[in-house]
Structure formats: structure tokens, C-alpha cells
Amino acid sequence: MFVAGFLLLLAQAAEPPPPDIVVRAVRGRCELVYAGSRLDGRALQRMADGWPEGRPLRVLEPRGASRSCLAKITFELADRGFRSVEFVDPPER
């Protein structure tokens, strides 16, 4: 019993977290990028439909991103059903 529980815990810990969503500014507009692909409305909705309840969505906030862009993205994510969004700084190179 203990071994089975331990193996289940180990399998869950080994599962890599999903990639972060990245905010990208392109010629006066901002885009959401996930796993290297731009997210349009349909792709974002498919992602929201399969997203685990209560799991925060991490959004990498690039340096110099405008507040209006970040606000727009926050409202768009909320419209799609994401209730927990966490804006984080990109990793240092």
C-alpha cells in the first residue's frame, strides 16, 4: 500500500509543469504565446476548457510591457474562464 502511494506521488512529481504563457508585444498590439504558438480566441478557449480548476495560469510579463496590454490580457483570460492568473518576470538569461 505504501509503495503504491509513493509511486503515485513520484509519478505526479515527475510530470513537468505546462509551459508558461508569454506576453509578446508586436507592432502596437500584444499577443499571447503558448509553447511557441500564438494563441487566438479558439485556442485560448480550448486551453481554458482543459485547465485544472484552481491551478494558477502563469503569464510571463516582459520588461517594458504596457499596463494597458497587461490589463487587456487579464480581461481576455477572465472572459475565457481563467480565475487565477499569476504575472511573473521572465527568467534571467
Residue, then its C-alpha position, 0 to 999 in steps of 0.5 A: m500500500f505504501v509503495a503504491g502511494f509513493l509511486l503515485l506521488l513520484a509519478q505526479a512529481a515527475e510530470p513537468p509543469p505546462p509551459d508558461i504563457v508569454v506576453r509578446a508585444v508586436r507592432g502596437r498590439c500584444e499577443l499571447v504565446y503558448a509553447g511557441s504558438r500564438l494563441d487566438g480566441r479558439a485556442l485560448q478557449r480550448m486551453a481554458d476548457g482543459w485547465p485544472e480548476g484552481r491551478p494558477l495560469r502563469v503569464l510571463e510579463p516582459r520588461g517594458a510591457s504596457r499596463s494597458c496590454l497587461a490589463k487587456i490580457t487579464f480581461e481576455l483570460a477572465d472572459r475565457g474562464f481563467r480565475s487565477v492568473e499569476f504575472v511573473d518576470p521572465p527568467e534571467r538569461 
